[in-house]
């Protein structure tokens, strides 16, 4: 019996920590500038369409062209020869691109 209680306690702690970390991640904001100090230039979020031929004829009827969000930093247009690091954020099975760009404010988090 004590082993079952310990297992339940461990599961409860893991769940509590996972919910707490998700809550903190959603509260992140760009650092605020001090009064009178100009803020840095903002980047932009661009939505593109990506071909997904492997989805052709899938049972859920998902389109063969999927949306993806691309965050471009402020210096992207001014430095066409420069290479920028890339971070891929993949939503889960029931998620969508819009959950990151609108629900979690991806642009604010990136800046």
GROMACS elastic network, one bead per residue, 0.5 to 0.9 nm:
[ bonds ]
;  ai    aj funct       b0    kb
    1     4     6  0.53274   500
    1     5     6  0.66225   500
    1     6     6  0.88841   500
    2     5     6  0.50950   500
    2     6     6  0.62183   500
    2     7     6  0.86562   500
    3     6     6  0.51032   500
    3     7     6  0.62089   500
    3     8     6  0.86859   500
    4     7     6  0.50782   500
    4     8     6  0.62223   500
    4     9     6  0.86075   500
    5     8     6  0.51315   500
    5     9     6  0.61490   500
    5    10     6  0.86677   500
    6     9     6  0.50226   500
    6    10     6  0.61909   500
    6    11     6  0.86370   500
    7    10     6  0.51742   500
    7    11     6  0.62302   500
    7    12     6  0.86042   500
    8    11     6  0.51117   500
    8    12     6  0.60914   500
    8    13     6  0.86344   500
    9    12     6  0.50650   500
    9    13     6  0.61997   500
    9    14     6  0.86669   500
   10    13     6  0.51525   500
   10    14     6  0.62110   500
   10    15     6  0.86254   500
   11    14     6  0.51790   500
   11    15     6  0.61601   500
   11    16     6  0.85628   500
   12    15     6  0.51948   500
   12    16     6  0.60869   500
   12    17     6  0.86186   500
   13    16     6  0.50753   500
   13    17     6  0.61296   500
   13    18     6  0.85868   500
   14    17     6  0.52012   500
   14    18     6  0.61673   500
   14    19     6  0.86873   500
   15    18     6  0.51541   500
   15    19     6  0.62074   500
   15    20     6  0.85015   500
   16    19     6  0.53029   500
   16    20     6  0.60608   500
   16    21     6  0.86280   500
   17    20     6  0.50116   500
   17    21     6  0.60649   500
   17    22     6  0.85767   500
   18    21     6  0.52552   500
   18    22     6  0.62788   500
   18    23     6  0.86632   500
   19    22     6  0.51872   500
   19    23     6  0.62006   500
   19    24     6  0.87503   500
   20    23     6  0.50822   500
   20    24     6  0.62813   500
   20    25     6  0.86710   500
   21    24     6  0.51259   500
   21    25     6  0.61349   500
   21    26     6  0.87312   500
   22    25     6  0.51123   500
   22    26     6  0.63723   500
   22    27     6  0.88627   500
   23    26     6  0.53759   500
   23    27     6  0.65679   500
   24    27     6  0.51946   500
   24    28     6  0.67328   500
   25    28     6  0.56038   500
   25   104     6  0.87812   500
   26    29     6  0.84478   500
   26   103     6  0.88941   500
   26   104     6  0.60408   500
   26   105     6  0.83695   500
   26   109     6  0.89609   500
   27   104     6  0.87211   500
   28   108     6  0.83218   500
   28   109     6  0.66262   500
   29    32     6  0.83232   500
   29   105     6  0.89507   500
   29   108     6  0.61805   500
   29   109     6  0.60997   500
   29   111     6  0.86992   500
   30   108     6  0.57612   500
   30   109     6  0.62694   500
   30   110     6  0.80406   500
   30   111     6  0.60651   500
   31   111     6  0.86466   500
   32    35     6  0.89798   500
   32    39     6  0.80116   500
   33    36     6  0.81504   500
   33    37     6  0.61261   500
   33    38     6  0.70572   500
   33    39     6  0.58844   500
   33    40     6  0.86835   500
   34    37     6  0.54935   500
   34    38     6  0.82293   500
   34    39     6  0.86743   500
   35    38     6  0.82499   500
   38    41     6  0.89838   500
   39    42     6  0.85007   500
   40    74     6  0.86399   500
   41    73     6  0.88189   500
   41    74     6  0.59317   500
   41    75     6  0.87019   500
   42    73     6  0.71573   500
   42    74     6  0.55664   500
   42   107     6  0.88827   500
   42   111     6  0.70314   500
   43    71     6  0.70007   500
   43    72     6  0.54986   500
   43    75     6  0.78234   500
   43    76     6  0.82310   500
   43   107     6  0.77232   500
   43   110     6  0.86950   500
   43   111     6  0.72130   500
   44    70     6  0.83129   500
   44    71     6  0.57943   500
   44    72     6  0.53258   500
   44    73     6  0.66357   500
   44    74     6  0.72834   500
   44   107     6  0.72374   500
   45    69     6  0.65892   500
   45    70     6  0.56775   500
   45    72     6  0.62236   500
   45    73     6  0.87852   500
   45   101     6  0.82266   500
   45   106     6  0.84599   500
   45   107     6  0.64267   500
   46    68     6  0.83766   500
   46    69     6  0.57031   500
   46    70     6  0.51438   500
   46    71     6  0.62799   500
   46    72     6  0.74874   500
   47    67     6  0.66299   500
   47    68     6  0.56789   500
   47    70     6  0.61944   500
   47    71     6  0.87502   500
   48    66     6  0.83519   500
   48    67     6  0.57384   500
   48    68     6  0.53548   500
   48    69     6  0.62773   500
   48    70     6  0.73422   500
   49    65     6  0.61382   500
   49    66     6  0.54999   500
   49    68     6  0.61354   500
   49    69     6  0.87694   500
   50    64     6  0.85176   500
   50    65     6  0.55306   500
   50    66     6  0.52277   500
   50    67     6  0.61760   500
   50    68     6  0.68451   500
   51    54     6  0.89177   500
   51    64     6  0.60849   500
   51    66     6  0.63955   500
   51    67     6  0.89343   500
   52    55     6  0.58335   500
   52    56     6  0.77460   500
   52    63     6  0.79484   500
   52    65     6  0.53495   500
   52    66     6  0.65885   500
   53    56     6  0.55186   500
   53    64     6  0.54553   500
   53    65     6  0.76778   500
   54    57     6  0.84484   500
   54    58     6  0.82850   500
   54    64     6  0.73803   500
   55    58     6  0.53710   500
   55    59     6  0.89786   500
   55    61     6  0.82118   500
   55    62     6  0.66198   500
   55    63     6  0.68894   500
   55    64     6  0.53460   500
   55    65     6  0.85247   500
   56    61     6  0.82598   500
   56    62     6  0.79973   500
   56    63     6  0.74534   500
   56    64     6  0.57521   500
   57    60     6  0.84785   500
   57    61     6  0.68373   500
   57    62     6  0.83077   500
   57    63     6  0.89805   500
   57    64     6  0.87216   500
   58    61     6  0.55266   500
   58    62     6  0.66076   500
   58    63     6  0.87477   500
   59    62     6  0.79259   500
   61    64     6  0.89512   500
   62    65     6  0.85286   500
   62    66     6  0.85980   500
   63    66     6  0.66624   500
   66    97     6  0.89485   500
   67    96     6  0.86247   500
   67    97     6  0.65874   500
   67    98     6  0.88075   500
   68    97     6  0.60714   500
   68    98     6  0.88269   500
   69    97     6  0.67427   500
   69    98     6  0.83908   500
   69   100     6  0.86286   500
   69   101     6  0.72433   500
   71   106     6  0.82995   500
   71   107     6  0.68212   500
   71   110     6  0.76123   500
   72    75     6  0.80928   500
   72    76     6  0.60366   500
   72    77     6  0.84726   500
   73    76     6  0.54277   500
   73    77     6  0.85002   500
   73    84     6  0.88000   500
   73   110     6  0.85675   500
   73   111     6  0.78996   500
   74    77     6  0.73678   500
   74    78     6  0.81490   500
   75    78     6  0.52879   500
   75    79     6  0.61344   500
   75    80     6  0.88810   500
   76    79     6  0.55184   500
   76    80     6  0.65461   500
   76    82     6  0.79396   500
   76    84     6  0.81219   500
   77    80     6  0.59338   500
   79    82     6  0.54205   500
   79    83     6  0.86027   500
   80    83     6  0.80881   500
   89   100     6  0.85428   500
   90    96     6  0.88980   500
   90    97     6  0.83510   500
   91    94     6  0.79160   500
   91    95     6  0.53717   500
   91    96     6  0.61312   500
   91    97     6  0.69604   500
   91    99     6  0.82481   500
   91   100     6  0.79438   500
   92    95     6  0.50613   500
   92    96     6  0.76233   500
   93    96     6  0.81939   500
   95    98     6  0.83416   500
   95    99     6  0.66955   500
   95   100     6  0.88819   500
   96    99     6  0.54436   500
   96   100     6  0.74221   500
   97   100     6  0.57014   500
   97   101     6  0.65537   500
   97   102     6  0.86756   500
   98   102     6  0.55235   500
   98   103     6  0.69885   500
   98   104     6  0.88688   500
   99   102     6  0.56708   500
   99   104     6  0.64662   500
   99   105     6  0.85296   500
  100   103     6  0.56614   500
  100   105     6  0.63187   500
  100   106     6  0.56275   500
  101   104     6  0.62034   500
  101   105     6  0.52172   500
  101   107     6  0.69783   500
  102   105     6  0.51644   500
  102   106     6  0.72387   500
  102   107     6  0.89757   500
  103   106     6  0.82434   500
  104   107     6  0.88062   500
  104   108     6  0.86710   500
  104   109     6  0.82233   500
  105   108     6  0.55475   500
  105   109     6  0.65244   500
  105   110     6  0.88778   500
  106   109     6  0.50968   500
  106   110     6  0.61167   500
  106   111     6  0.86720   500
  107   110     6  0.51236   500
  107   111     6  0.62339   500
  108   111     6  0.53123   500
